[in-house]
Amino acid sequence: MNRSPVQNRLLVYLRHELCTPINGMIGYSELLLEEPQIQQNAALLDDLQKIYACSKQLLSLVSTTLDPEKLETSEIEGELDRFGTKLRVELLTPLSTIMGYCEMLLEDAPAESIPDLNHLNASAQQLLILVNDIVSLAQQQLQILNEQGEAATLSVKSPAAVNFLQNATTTFVSLHRASPEKQIQDGMILVIDDSNPDLLARKLKRQGYTTVTTATSAQQALEHLKAAPCDLILLDVIMPDMNGLELLEQLKQHEAWRHIPVIMISALEEIEGAVKCIELGAEDYLQKPFDPTLLKARIGACLEKKRLRDQEILYLQQVDRLTTAAAEIEAKTFTPDSLNDLNQQQDEFGQLVRVFQKMAQEVQSRERTLVQQVNFLQAAVHKDQRVQIADELAATNHFRQNQKRGKGGRDVENLYRGSLYPSLSRFSANEEPTIQKVNLSTIAKRNRDTKKIMIHAFRGGTGKSNLTSNLAISLAKQGYRVGIIDTDLQSPGIHLLFGLEDETVTLTLNDYLSGRCALHEAAYDLSRVLPEQSEGAVYLIPASVKAGEMTRILREGYHDEKLLDGFSEISRDLSLDFLLIDSHPGIAPETLQAIAASSLLLLVLRPDYQDYQGTAVIVELARMLSVENIALIVNRALPNFDVETYRQQLETSYDVPVVGILPFSEEMMHLSSSEIFLVCYPDHPLTKVIDQISQQLIG
């Protein structure tokens, strides 16, 4: 069939004009059917169900009768009276039924249902006026079409339709304009509709959206947006003054509103209109009447996208602040309090900010101290002045704390958590291992420079505790005196690797920190696991596994310098060559302090992306803390690894030496941390790699 675009629009306008009150009848009948007082009255419920069914029938009749694909233009142009009569006959029957039931319900319904029934009846009366005036409406439009052709601007004289038709033409002209690029954001729901906006708002509130605001024109909507931010907009396509497409285009060009998601709503079944709305930046296009489930799903999806976008924007802003703060530290303009709002966050980013602030304060403190020292030294011209200044510096708390750390005090907390390992299989079921406490009188006092090695990892599961135990045995087999200290006060367990049962451990690190014993009294001589001809020794200071002790030490805490002093004391009392400190994975203030105080930092990682990234962070932090000796150990490397190429790649990436790459071992997995690998498999290839690492530690 040949029909001009304007003639097609005429049918669309007529359909939209009639569907508007029909959608109102459907909506209000749905609301009434959901009310408890209606559901409890069978007669009222039956009448409303009939109204709802007739409303749906009217919608179907209008959509079918005025479908441009099925209706020939000649049916209107040639026999307009017959067309109008046919349309009235088809619509008046169900419409009369609706109006009749409305009158009965207005007499019998409970008081709280009367307002909605009045709205329903008003929609029916509006439809009746339009149906009776349909011929006049069509005649006026056809006259304009014949006089002005396709460029005609549609208009009507019907009071009920004049505003709609004047703005509808402008709306469809807007469908052919260029569209800006679509962007997305999130917020409170604003319903913009000149026809029954309160009906849609009530439906949304019943679905759980409590913050819903309505506007009946574009100007009113703009005033709402200027007064308060909005999260989501439901926008009718055809509106008075400025139509929905023009308002949508204006929103997407506004810097503050362009990211607000917009769902377009309309009674029009135009694919072209829906496509144009999406091109202009709308999130979706929904046709009236709405399916409640679909409406809720579309709104929920838009709000979720906005929430995620807001989170992303906030995160990027916070990262930018932290990056700026890092630049300010370098420029010596950083103010620690500038990040106070971020360090209150109880998430990983808040923890990072707290660590960053502490590090920044320490850096600034050291810089101030150095500046003071330089100023003092520059002013020292005479020898007696230099002596005086040196005495003053030596008397400061800062100097004494660094001096104590230089002598071996190290602040370490949180050991890698081992599982509760079974007893070593080398002891029979009837043979308990001999628990030998340390006797200081049998230890020859020698002046030794104890090498304190912190063995650390970015996260758990790297096999770090097993490596610590095996390195201790390897060093002791070569005649060295080795101490292991378990500072994991939250989840201890390394003592079980050596066959120490919980019941046989009397004194622990917890007792020392609580002032109940000296640290050497909590040490256990484990040299029995060494070959008989070995001249070395292995000592372990375990942490308590008793729930009460663990809770007490974590709740009450301990003096910061207590553990630092203990490291120096145990190194001296046991004449240790090496003190191995097994740390808790990750980054914490105590871990950073221990890293800064260690003689050597050994970082254990697996061939894993998260391990690579986390290890890079720890290496960078260690360098910022002026740690001079850092080395890497890779655990559980697959058999097909090109070891030397892999070693070179790691050393190039981290600028840190790799002292060992441990191959994956099924025997190690079978042991399940129940025994010390070097004792069970002295000739295994993995044992040889560990021995090579210990040789490098000795060197």
C-alpha atoms as one frame of an Amber mdcrd trajectory, in Angstrom:
protein
   0.000   0.000   0.000   1.209   3.541  -0.728   0.868   5.874   2.252   2.780
   9.062   3.014   4.720   9.400   6.294   2.300  12.073   7.546  -0.688   9.791
   6.902   1.070   7.091   8.862   1.588   9.557  11.669  -2.116  10.350  11.708
  -2.916   6.736  12.527  -0.213   6.671  15.167  -1.611   9.862  16.757  -5.130
   8.519  16.824  -3.934   5.294  18.385  -1.876   7.126  21.005  -4.770   9.489
  21.797  -7.124   6.591  22.488  -4.562   4.417  24.294  -3.719   7.074  26.890
  -7.034   6.841  28.842  -7.169   3.077  28.219  -3.775   2.660  29.873  -5.092
   4.713  32.797  -8.047   2.344  33.192  -5.748  -0.691  33.074  -3.359   0.809
  35.604  -5.943   1.865  38.175  -7.831  -1.420  37.892  -4.548  -3.272  38.542
  -3.920  -1.166  41.653  -7.438  -1.778  42.946  -7.191  -5.535  42.339  -4.115
  -5.645  44.588  -5.838  -3.934  47.541  -6.648  -6.311  50.461 -10.115  -4.819
  51.046 -11.018  -5.599  47.423  -9.560  -9.113  47.474 -11.609  -9.915  50.586
 -14.902  -8.917  48.884 -15.833 -11.424  46.176 -18.432  -9.162  44.521 -16.129
  -6.153  44.272 -13.295  -8.364  43.069 -15.473  -9.861  40.318 -16.618  -6.415
  39.097 -13.053  -5.082  38.962 -11.844  -8.152  37.092 -14.517  -7.462  34.463
 -13.389  -3.821  34.206  -9.776  -4.964  33.794 -10.733  -7.493  31.091 -12.759
  -4.897  29.157  -9.870  -2.400  29.396  -7.484  -4.940  27.896 -10.076  -5.637
  25.182 -10.248  -1.911  24.355  -6.458  -1.735  24.068  -6.435  -4.689  21.681
  -9.263  -3.207  19.560  -7.534   0.179  19.208  -4.190  -1.409  18.334  -5.794
  -3.640  15.697  -8.239  -1.140  14.188  -5.648   1.645  13.818  -2.722  -0.526
  12.723  -1.087   1.216   9.694  -0.054  -2.139   8.258  -3.664  -3.389   8.131
  -5.682  -0.251   7.438  -5.947   1.252   3.952  -5.965   5.059   3.749  -9.064
   4.844   1.545 -11.030   3.487   4.482 -10.621   6.873   6.146 -10.574   9.180
   3.137 -13.455   7.583   1.209 -15.875   6.472   3.910 -14.976   8.471   6.984
 -18.431   8.279   8.540 -18.536   4.501   8.136 -15.023   4.224   9.591 -15.998
   6.384  12.584 -19.236   4.458  13.118 -17.410   1.124  12.977 -14.796   2.321
  15.477 -17.450   3.677  17.874 -19.473   0.460  17.755 -16.437  -1.680  18.508
 -15.240   0.513  21.380 -18.533   1.592  22.998 -19.622  -1.905  24.009 -16.691
  -2.696  26.342 -16.474   1.002  27.332 -20.153   1.042  28.399 -19.537  -2.086
  30.458 -16.631  -0.386  32.238 -18.618   2.771  32.967 -21.547   0.763  34.311
 -19.418  -1.233  36.719 -17.624   1.963  37.787 -20.940   3.526  38.832 -21.841
   0.443  40.907 -18.413   0.248  42.514 -18.491   3.937  43.459 -21.625   3.174
  45.486 -20.437  -0.067  47.145 -16.624   0.172  47.434 -14.854   1.043  50.717
 -13.844   4.675  51.225 -10.125   4.072  50.704 -10.807   2.718  47.183 -12.938
   5.665  46.018 -10.045   7.939  44.822  -8.701   5.262  42.485 -12.206   4.460
  41.243 -12.724   8.166  40.469  -9.490   8.161  38.430 -10.632   5.025  36.619
 -14.057   6.527  35.853 -12.456   9.796  34.671 -10.283   7.859  32.213 -13.397
   6.094  30.894 -15.224   9.435  30.462 -12.191  10.865  28.622 -12.163   7.895
  26.258 -15.911   8.310  25.608 -15.377  11.948  24.561 -12.566  10.948  22.197
 -14.573   8.095  20.648 -17.568  10.355  19.979 -15.245  13.022  18.496 -13.086
  10.641  16.426 -14.670  11.557  13.062 -14.214  15.286  13.598 -10.650  14.698
  14.743  -9.821  12.636  11.658 -11.547  15.105   9.301  -9.531  18.041  10.564
  -6.253  16.177  10.181  -7.063  14.877   6.688  -7.950  18.397   5.582  -4.575
  19.662   6.765  -2.810  16.731   5.070  -4.552  17.389   1.756  -3.800  21.120
   1.859  -0.165  21.025   3.039   0.983  17.534   2.076   3.619  15.637   4.047
   5.057  18.809   5.576   1.813  19.581   7.369   1.850  20.221  11.071  -0.951
  18.180  12.618  -3.436  20.046  14.802  -6.914  19.460  16.215  -9.667  21.531
  17.695 -10.769  18.860  20.177 -10.141  20.249  23.680  -9.128  16.809  24.921
  -6.608  16.272  22.129  -5.249  19.637  21.062  -2.190  19.688  23.361  -1.194
  16.153  22.431  -1.375  16.561  18.670   0.443  19.896  18.645   3.427  18.363
  20.415   3.328  14.918  18.798   4.292  16.299  15.386   7.338  17.987  16.881
   8.199  14.715  18.615   8.337  12.727  15.409  10.303  15.407  13.588  12.868
  14.969  16.381  13.184  11.283  15.491  15.269  12.261  12.463  17.784  14.486
  14.244  21.411  13.528  14.924  21.965  11.865  18.296  24.779  12.510  20.787
  26.917   9.710  22.161  25.267   7.644  24.869  26.660   7.592  28.415  25.395
   6.038  31.619  25.091   6.930  35.383  22.731   6.253  38.507  20.133   7.764
  41.368  16.466   8.588  42.835  13.553   7.864  40.423  11.918  10.803  38.618
   8.745  10.073  36.576   8.100  12.638  33.807   4.680  12.086  32.208   1.838
  14.480  31.439  -0.688  11.621  31.632  -1.244   9.839  34.967   2.310  10.166
  36.401   0.991   9.397  39.886  -0.299   6.044  38.637   3.190   4.947  37.574
   4.702   6.400  40.760   2.337   4.337  42.907   3.193   1.189  40.969   6.884
   1.817  41.552   6.348   2.375  45.261   4.443  -0.887  45.484   7.430  -2.610
  43.905   9.658  -1.270  46.684  11.010   1.978  45.217  10.198   4.426  47.998
  11.817   7.602  46.633   9.760   8.492  43.559   9.118  12.064  42.355   6.794
  13.086  39.516   6.766  15.894  36.951   4.135  16.606  34.303   6.276  18.737
  31.972   9.858  19.171  30.851  10.148  22.515  32.646   8.965  21.018  35.928
  11.401  18.124  35.477  14.324  20.500  34.927  13.412  22.363  38.114  13.432
  19.053  40.024  16.874  18.174  38.642  18.294  21.572  39.571  16.983  21.209
  43.129  18.135  17.644  43.831  20.209  14.925  42.116  18.380  12.106  40.398
  19.310   8.430  39.932  16.891   7.293  37.208  14.399   9.032  34.917  11.248
   7.522  33.383  10.388   9.907  30.528   7.253   9.971  28.360   7.974  10.464
  24.657   5.125  12.885  23.932   4.814  15.848  26.306   3.495  19.442  26.202
   5.877  22.344  25.518   9.123  20.352  25.139   8.607  16.732  24.028  10.418
  13.775  25.564  12.990  13.434  22.797  13.999  17.077  23.061  14.278  16.810
  26.835  16.339  13.622  26.508  18.694  15.353  24.082  19.055  18.294  26.474
  19.780  15.978  29.411  22.520  14.167  27.523  24.191  17.474  26.647  24.229
  18.675  30.266  27.466  17.951  32.143  25.755  17.217  35.474  22.851  15.159
  34.075  24.298  13.370  31.051  25.091  10.205  33.049  21.605   9.818  34.564
  20.020   6.678  33.022  16.746   7.391  31.193  14.020   4.871  30.318  11.630
   6.206  27.663   7.935   5.316  28.019   5.163   5.657  25.423   1.935   4.162
  24.146   3.367   4.249  20.611   4.365   0.944  19.018   6.985   2.564  16.775
  10.257   0.696  16.270  11.731   3.827  14.697  10.891   5.824  17.800  12.428
   3.237  20.110  15.628   3.127  18.060  15.901   6.903  18.046  15.470   7.061
  21.819  18.293   4.580  22.297  20.484   6.532  19.869  19.851   9.725  21.820
  21.138   8.073  24.975  18.153   6.337  26.577  18.836   3.131  28.449  15.599
   1.480  27.336  12.198   1.986  25.700   9.039   0.588  27.319   5.544   0.585
  25.854   2.448   1.295  27.920   0.853  -0.566  29.596   3.919  -1.942  31.379
   4.467  -5.520  32.375   5.232  -5.144  36.136   7.962  -7.786  36.151   9.687
  -6.349  33.081   9.435  -2.797  34.444  10.988  -3.810  37.759  13.788  -5.727
  36.013  14.662  -2.816  33.715  14.662  -0.301  36.569  16.745  -2.605  38.756
  19.311  -3.100  35.994  19.633   0.658  35.424  20.033   1.415  39.124  22.648
  -1.317  39.490  24.645   0.028  36.541  24.574   3.485  38.078  25.614   2.155
  41.483  28.596   0.363  39.946  29.544   3.432  37.936  29.364   5.612  41.052
  31.603   3.128  42.867  34.085   3.202  39.996  34.151   7.004  39.922  34.611
   7.177  43.703  37.402   4.594  43.611  39.224   6.431  40.814  38.905   9.682
  42.744  40.352   8.027  45.852  43.225   6.476  43.906  43.917   9.872  42.360
  44.083  11.405  45.840  46.531   8.731  46.973  48.658   9.252  43.848  48.652
  12.990  44.461  49.664  12.386  48.075  52.622  10.273  46.906  53.750  13.127
  44.657  53.350  15.541  47.576  55.609  13.362  49.726  58.303  13.587  47.084
  57.781  17.352  46.877  57.750  17.560  50.705  54.334  19.233  50.721  52.268
  16.298  52.025  49.954  16.816  55.013  49.099  13.473  56.719  45.685  14.736
  57.874  44.624  15.254  54.249  43.757  11.536  53.989  41.943  11.197  57.325
  38.544  10.699  55.682  39.911   7.797  53.614  41.661   5.989  56.461  38.312
   5.563  58.228  37.142   3.128  55.538  36.961  -0.451  56.808  38.120  -2.047
  53.569  41.384  -2.917  51.852  41.736   0.583  50.445  41.315   2.077  53.913
  44.019  -0.286  55.208  46.312   0.798  52.367  45.723   4.456  53.239  46.525
   3.813  56.905  49.781   2.061  55.996  50.585   4.875  53.566  49.963   7.542
  56.218  52.138   5.752  58.745  54.951   5.378  56.223  54.598   9.034  55.206
  54.805  10.150  58.825  57.900   8.021  59.381  59.534   9.395  56.228  58.755
  12.952  57.276  60.033  12.247  60.790  63.304  10.856  59.438  63.681  13.797
  57.076  63.105  16.296  59.877  65.649  14.483  62.031  68.187  14.469  59.218
  67.629  18.148  58.517  68.159  18.931  62.190  71.304  16.843  62.255  72.692
  18.525  59.137  71.943  21.949  60.553  73.668  21.045  63.806  76.697  19.612
  62.047  77.023  22.565  59.698  77.060  24.865  62.719  79.796  22.829  64.448
  83.020  24.707  63.677  85.142  23.749  66.669  85.945  20.300  68.009  84.276
  20.913  71.356  81.095  21.988  69.503  81.086  18.739  67.489  81.428  16.696
  70.672  78.574  18.582  72.277  76.295  18.100  69.254  77.093  14.370  69.092
  76.174  14.006  72.762  72.886  15.820  72.177  71.985  13.602  69.213  72.869
  10.437  71.098  70.489  11.461  73.877  67.436  11.649  71.619  64.773   8.898
  71.654  65.028   8.624  67.880  68.753   7.800  68.087  68.307   5.278  70.914
  65.501   3.470  69.086  67.571   3.169  65.915  70.588   2.106  67.985  68.564
  -0.646  69.614  67.280  -1.841  66.242  70.827  -1.756  64.892  71.907  -4.098
  67.667  69.371  -6.659  66.560  65.970  -5.680  67.906  63.311  -6.468  65.318
  59.589  -5.894  65.480  57.871  -8.902  63.822  54.358 -10.131  64.236  51.975
 -12.632  62.577  53.636 -15.867  61.383  52.311 -17.812  58.431  49.554 -19.993
  59.733  50.340 -23.709  59.481  47.702 -26.417  59.838  47.606 -28.738  62.838
  50.138 -31.270  61.595  50.180 -34.907  62.863  53.148 -36.262  64.812  56.300
 -37.147  62.908  56.137 -40.690  61.600  59.702 -41.401  62.700  58.312 -41.806
  66.229  56.353 -45.007  66.769  52.917 -45.021  68.333  54.409 -46.095  71.658
  57.405 -43.774  71.522  57.004 -40.150  72.456  59.729 -37.733  71.310  61.963
 -36.438  74.041  61.235 -32.801  74.812  64.483 -31.129  75.795  64.412 -27.648
  77.286  67.406 -25.373  76.873  70.122 -25.464  79.541  72.126 -22.255  79.278
  74.941 -23.672  81.400  75.770 -26.159  78.631  75.996 -23.479  75.932  79.415
 -21.974  75.390  79.251 -18.207  75.260  80.809 -16.885  72.094  80.723 -13.523
  70.425  78.584 -14.164  67.359  77.068 -11.799  64.852  73.640 -13.391  64.491
  72.137 -13.119  61.030  68.412 -12.398  61.377  66.464 -13.593  58.343  62.801
 -12.746  57.850  60.997 -15.256  55.604  57.887 -13.602  54.211  55.207 -13.941
  51.495  52.456 -11.761  50.123  49.775 -14.378  50.823  49.323 -17.797  52.410
  49.782 -21.162  50.760  53.293 -20.565  49.459  54.865 -23.291  51.647  56.766
 -20.655  53.608  56.602 -22.407  57.007  57.826 -25.695  55.534  60.677 -23.830
  53.854  61.618 -22.127  57.142  61.838 -25.479  58.957  63.855 -27.157  56.198
  66.283 -24.226  55.897  66.889 -24.433  59.645  67.740 -28.155  59.381  69.981
 -27.563  56.349  71.951 -24.844  58.153  72.246 -26.894  61.336  73.499 -29.964
  59.417  76.415 -27.806  58.302  77.370 -27.091  61.912  75.526 -23.819  62.538
  73.414 -22.898  65.537  69.950 -21.925  64.299  66.957 -20.474  66.116  63.371
 -20.362  64.862  60.877 -18.030  66.485  57.155 -18.475  65.901  55.619 -15.027
  66.275  52.263 -15.982  64.757  50.265 -15.286  67.893  46.977 -15.629  66.013
  47.417 -19.076  64.430  50.596 -20.880  65.547  51.524 -24.382  64.396  55.139
 -24.635  63.197  56.135 -26.551  66.369  54.141 -29.586  65.199  56.506 -30.036
  62.253  59.195 -30.968  64.786  57.000 -33.406  66.712  56.102 -31.057  69.569
  52.571 -31.798  70.711  50.447 -29.074  72.276  50.339 -30.940  75.605  54.132
 -31.150  75.873  54.757 -27.446  75.277  54.846 -25.718  78.657  56.259 -22.229
  78.126  55.785 -20.229  74.933  56.440 -16.836  73.387  53.144 -15.679  74.913
  54.537 -16.291  78.404  57.602 -14.188  77.591  55.541 -11.313  76.194  53.331
 -11.417  79.303  56.384 -11.252  81.589  56.021 -14.769  83.028  59.402 -16.096
  81.856  62.627 -15.245  80.095  62.648 -15.934  76.361  65.313 -18.657  76.595
  63.018 -20.528  79.030  60.449 -20.851  76.210  63.053 -22.298  73.816  63.110
 -26.031  72.954  66.188 -27.899  71.748  65.229 -29.812  68.574  68.728 -30.953
  67.681  67.605 -34.579  68.010  66.312 -34.454  64.411  69.841 -33.797  63.110
  72.292 -36.531  62.072  74.329 -37.785  65.040  77.612 -36.504  63.645  76.286
 -32.944  63.214  77.788 -30.238  65.415  74.949 -27.795  64.752  71.854 -27.106
  66.826  68.214 -26.155  66.222  66.047 -24.292  68.740  62.385 -23.354  68.476
  60.408 -20.796  70.438  56.750 -21.674  69.754  53.649 -19.570  70.280  50.759
 -20.791  72.413  47.884 -22.648  70.768  45.649 -22.271  73.825  42.572 -20.217
  72.989  42.743 -18.248  76.221  46.388 -17.304  75.725  45.818 -16.334  72.105
  42.813 -14.183  73.014  44.611 -12.526  75.924  47.692 -11.494  73.985  45.601
 -10.188  71.076  43.242  -8.305  73.380  45.751  -6.891  75.851  48.708  -6.571
  73.493  52.314  -6.163  74.628  55.062  -3.540  74.682  56.414  -2.902  71.199
  60.030  -3.151  72.318  59.499  -6.418  74.209  59.725  -8.633  71.147  62.544
  -6.547  69.662  64.597  -7.019  72.813  63.750 -10.723  72.815  65.344 -11.265
  69.422  68.607  -9.813  70.660  68.456 -11.708  73.969  67.800 -15.126  72.433
  70.527 -14.601  69.826  72.987 -13.837  72.629  71.825 -16.471  75.156  71.806
 -19.347  72.644  74.905 -18.156  70.750  72.971 -18.307  67.477  74.484 -18.020
  64.035  71.064 -17.603  62.416  67.644 -16.502  63.697  64.846 -17.388  61.255
  61.691 -15.282  61.612  58.634 -16.696  59.859  56.150 -13.866  59.244  52.430
 -13.653  58.562  51.597 -13.197  54.844  50.585  -9.785  53.577  51.206  -6.217
  54.655  50.584  -4.902  58.168  52.310  -2.228  60.278  54.057  -4.930  62.341
  55.231  -6.672  59.175  56.665  -3.474  57.740  58.510  -2.810  60.998  59.965
  -6.313  60.942  60.996  -5.945  57.303  62.849  -2.744  58.116  64.665  -4.431
  61.014  65.778  -7.670  59.309  69.303  -8.449  58.107  67.909 -10.298  55.093
  64.389 -10.404  53.669  63.539 -13.679  51.888  60.320 -13.421  49.857  58.613
 -16.708  48.936  56.239 -16.803  45.968  54.605 -19.272  43.629  54.352 -18.997
  39.803  51.045 -17.192  40.243  49.780 -13.811  39.009  48.621 -12.603  42.426
  51.930 -13.662  43.963  53.812 -11.749  41.250  51.811  -8.572  41.867  51.897
  -8.805  45.666  55.621  -9.573  45.782  56.300  -6.488  43.654  54.460  -4.365
  46.236  56.468  -5.830  49.126  59.777  -5.363  47.277  58.909  -1.722  46.653
  57.927  -1.201  50.306  61.148  -2.854  51.479  63.172  -0.488  49.313  61.294
   2.477  50.736  62.216   1.164  54.197  65.885   1.054  53.130  66.196  -2.736
  53.392  69.543  -3.523  51.776  69.339  -7.319  51.383  66.318  -8.789  49.582
  66.100 -12.148  47.805  63.407 -14.281  46.159  62.594 -17.983  46.450  60.091
 -19.528  44.024  58.236 -22.580  45.329  56.346 -25.315  43.433  57.761 -24.578
  39.991  56.388 -26.961  37.360  58.734 -29.561  35.809  58.564 -27.961  32.347
  59.998 -24.644  33.611  63.173 -23.395  31.979  64.717 -22.573  35.358  67.533
 -20.310  34.207  65.372 -18.317  31.788  62.698 -17.970  34.466  65.311 -16.857
  37.007  66.588 -14.169  34.631  63.056 -12.928  33.972  62.345 -12.606  37.701
  65.618 -10.891  38.482  65.105  -8.450  35.606  61.506  -7.697  36.642  62.154
  -7.226  40.372  65.839  -6.198  40.286  66.302  -8.666  43.155  68.415 -11.872
  43.165  66.664 -15.253  43.054  68.444 -17.587  45.493  66.385 -20.663  44.666
  63.613 -22.145  42.530  62.057 -25.138  44.291  60.478 -27.726  41.979  57.043
 -29.161  42.638  57.414 -32.379  44.637  54.811 -35.109  45.035  56.736 -36.402
  48.069  56.353 -33.015  49.733  52.623 -33.078  49.024  52.317 -36.607  50.446
  53.999 -35.537  53.683  51.201 -32.974  54.124  53.432 -30.949  56.472  53.603
 -33.865  58.920  57.409 -34.160  58.862  60.495 -32.239  57.852  61.303 -33.020
  54.233  65.098 -32.918  54.555  64.999 -35.518  57.340  62.772 -37.911  55.368
  64.394 -37.427  51.941  68.047 -36.454  52.468  69.010 -37.340  48.863  65.986
 -35.882  47.080  66.560 -33.219  44.339  64.423 -30.787  46.357  66.720 -31.314
  49.357  69.711 -30.411  47.212  68.061 -27.147  46.110  67.326 -26.214  49.746
  70.937 -27.015  50.689  72.107 -24.736  47.869  69.935 -21.928  49.263  71.393
 -22.401  52.749  74.895 -22.199  51.258  74.004 -18.793  49.812  72.659 -17.674
  53.192  75.937 -18.708  54.803  77.925 -16.811  52.179
